[in-house]
Amino acid sequence: MKTLQDLLEHAARGPAELHCVGGPSWTAAELLDRARRAAGGARAAGIQAGDRVLLLVADLPDFFVAFWG
């Protein structure tokens, strides 16, 4: 069974480019890198796998970084 993380990692292996209306364009690899850095920050703050986390993010590209991270 594929997870959302698996899908992003698969997309990151290719040239997939993601566009946000009125915002930046990133490759899937760039999004994956940003998400991994966000996840590292969450772990450094004491959040562990299985913890429930509320995302309160404006309708901005940063949502995707937080969601995938």
Backbone as JSON, one array per atom type, in Angstrom:
{
  "sequence": "MKTLQDLLEHAARGPAELHCVGGPSWTAAELLDRARRAAGGARAAGIQAGDRVLLLVADLPDFFVAFWG",
  "N": [[0.84, -1.18, 0.0], [0.58, 2.16, -0.87], [1.68, 5.16, 0.62], [0.95, 8.66, 1.26], [3.4, 9.87, 1.6], [5.06, 8.08, 0.22], [4.17, 8.61, -2.39], [4.99, 11.27, -2.79], [7.76, 10.95, -2.56], [8.21, 9.32, -4.77], [7.46, 11.06, -6.85], [9.45, 12.93, -6.49], [11.66, 11.77, -7.57], [11.57, 12.28, -10.22], [11.16, 14.84, -12.8], [9.04, 16.39, -11.89], [7.19, 19.33, -11.5], [5.82, 21.66, -9.28], [3.24, 23.98, -9.02], [2.08, 26.91, -7.48], [-0.67, 28.97, -7.43], [-0.08, 32.33, -7.74], [2.11, 32.04, -6.16], [5.24, 30.43, -5.28], [7.1, 28.23, -7.51], [7.98, 24.9, -7.22], [10.1, 22.04, -7.52], [9.17, 18.61, -7.14], [11.12, 17.37, -5.67], [12.28, 19.52, -4.32], [10.13, 20.28, -2.69], [9.94, 17.95, -1.14], [12.41, 18.07, 0.2], [12.08, 20.46, 1.7], [9.91, 19.66, 3.26], [11.02, 17.55, 4.71], [12.9, 18.98, 6.23], [11.15, 20.52, 7.75], [9.88, 18.49, 9.18], [12.05, 17.58, 10.66], [12.44, 19.78, 12.3], [10.08, 19.64, 13.78], [10.48, 17.22, 15.12], [12.7, 17.96, 16.64], [11.45, 19.68, 18.34], [10.18, 17.96, 19.98], [8.04, 16.49, 19.04], [6.7, 13.39, 18.21], [6.54, 10.39, 16.16], [3.23, 9.4, 15.53], [2.1, 11.19, 17.27], [-0.52, 13.57, 17.62], [-1.1, 16.39, 15.65], [-1.98, 19.73, 15.17], [-2.5, 21.62, 12.33], [-2.33, 24.9, 11.65], [-2.48, 26.91, 9.29], [-2.11, 29.54, 6.99], [-3.71, 30.02, 3.78], [-1.47, 29.3, 1.95], [1.58, 28.49, 0.14], [3.23, 27.36, 2.12], [1.6, 25.67, 3.54], [1.68, 23.19, 2.23], [4.28, 22.36, 2.73], [4.2, 22.05, 5.51], [2.15, 20.11, 5.7], [3.17, 17.85, 4.27], [5.44, 17.5, 5.74]],
  "CA": [[0.0, 0.0, 0.0], [1.36, 3.39, -0.94], [1.27, 6.26, 1.49], [1.17, 9.96, 0.64], [4.86, 10.08, 1.61], [5.58, 7.3, -0.9], [3.84, 9.3, -3.63], [5.87, 12.43, -2.91], [9.12, 10.45, -2.82], [8.22, 8.86, -6.16], [7.44, 12.26, -7.7], [10.73, 13.63, -6.31], [12.68, 11.11, -8.39], [11.42, 12.78, -11.59], [11.24, 16.3, -12.97], [7.74, 17.0, -11.59], [7.23, 20.69, -10.97], [4.57, 22.01, -8.63], [2.99, 25.42, -9.13], [1.06, 27.49, -6.62], [-1.17, 30.2, -8.03], [0.37, 33.5, -6.99], [3.19, 31.68, -5.25], [6.45, 29.88, -5.9], [7.1, 26.92, -8.16], [9.01, 24.02, -6.69], [10.07, 20.67, -8.0], [8.74, 17.7, -6.07], [12.31, 17.13, -4.84], [12.42, 20.68, -3.43], [9.08, 20.17, -1.68], [10.33, 16.87, -0.24], [13.49, 18.59, 1.04], [11.49, 21.4, 2.65], [9.08, 18.9, 4.19], [11.92, 16.82, 5.62], [13.45, 19.95, 7.18], [10.06, 20.86, 8.68], [9.71, 17.34, 10.06], [13.18, 17.61, 11.58], [12.14, 20.82, 13.29], [9.03, 19.12, 14.66], [11.12, 16.23, 16.0], [13.55, 18.7, 17.58], [10.55, 20.3, 19.32], [9.64, 16.91, 20.82], [6.92, 15.79, 18.41], [7.11, 12.04, 17.83], [5.62, 9.66, 15.27], [2.01, 9.0, 16.2], [1.51, 12.34, 17.97], [-1.48, 14.35, 16.85], [-0.64, 17.76, 15.48], [-2.93, 20.61, 14.5], [-1.87, 22.56, 11.42], [-3.09, 26.14, 11.48], [-1.64, 27.57, 8.31], [-2.85, 30.32, 6.0], [-3.82, 29.43, 2.45], [-0.2, 29.65, 1.31], [2.39, 27.31, -0.19], [3.78, 26.75, 3.34], [0.71, 24.59, 3.97], [2.13, 21.92, 1.67], [5.5, 21.99, 3.46], [3.76, 21.54, 6.83], [1.37, 18.89, 5.51], [4.04, 16.73, 3.89], [6.48, 17.33, 6.75]],
  "C": [[0.89, 1.25, 0.0], [0.78, 4.43, -0.01], [1.46, 7.58, 0.71], [2.67, 10.27, 0.58], [5.5, 9.32, 0.46], [5.35, 8.02, -2.23], [4.73, 10.52, -3.84], [7.29, 11.99, -3.21], [9.25, 9.96, -4.25], [8.27, 10.06, -7.11], [8.79, 12.98, -7.64], [11.85, 13.01, -7.15], [12.62, 11.58, -9.85], [11.46, 14.29, -11.64], [9.94, 17.04, -12.6], [7.92, 18.38, -10.97], [5.85, 21.05, -10.45], [4.41, 23.52, -8.66], [1.88, 25.83, -8.18], [0.63, 28.81, -7.25], [-0.77, 31.38, -7.15], [1.51, 33.22, -6.04], [4.36, 31.07, -6.0], [6.16, 28.6, -6.67], [8.25, 26.13, -7.59], [8.97, 22.72, -7.46], [9.59, 19.81, -6.83], [9.91, 17.42, -5.13], [12.52, 18.29, -3.86], [11.37, 20.65, -2.33], [9.44, 19.09, -0.67], [11.44, 17.34, 0.71], [12.95, 19.54, 2.1], [10.66, 20.67, 3.7], [9.94, 18.13, 5.19], [12.55, 17.75, 6.65], [12.4, 20.36, 8.2], [9.83, 19.72, 9.67], [10.84, 17.26, 11.08], [12.98, 18.64, 12.68], [11.08, 20.36, 14.28], [9.62, 18.09, 15.63], [11.99, 16.92, 17.05], [12.71, 19.37, 18.67], [9.86, 19.25, 20.2], [8.44, 16.17, 20.25], [7.44, 14.45, 17.89], [6.1, 11.43, 16.88], [4.41, 9.19, 16.08], [1.35, 10.12, 16.98], [0.52, 13.03, 17.04], [-1.03, 15.8, 16.84], [-1.7, 18.54, 14.72], [-2.13, 21.56, 13.61], [-2.79, 23.75, 11.25], [-2.23, 27.02, 10.59], [-2.54, 28.34, 7.35], [-2.84, 29.6, 4.66], [-2.63, 29.87, 1.6], [0.57, 28.38, 0.98], [3.01, 26.63, 1.03], [2.89, 25.64, 3.88], [1.25, 23.25, 3.5], [3.41, 21.43, 2.36], [5.1, 21.39, 4.81], [3.01, 20.23, 6.7], [2.26, 17.71, 5.22], [5.13, 16.48, 4.93], [5.95, 16.59, 7.93]]
}
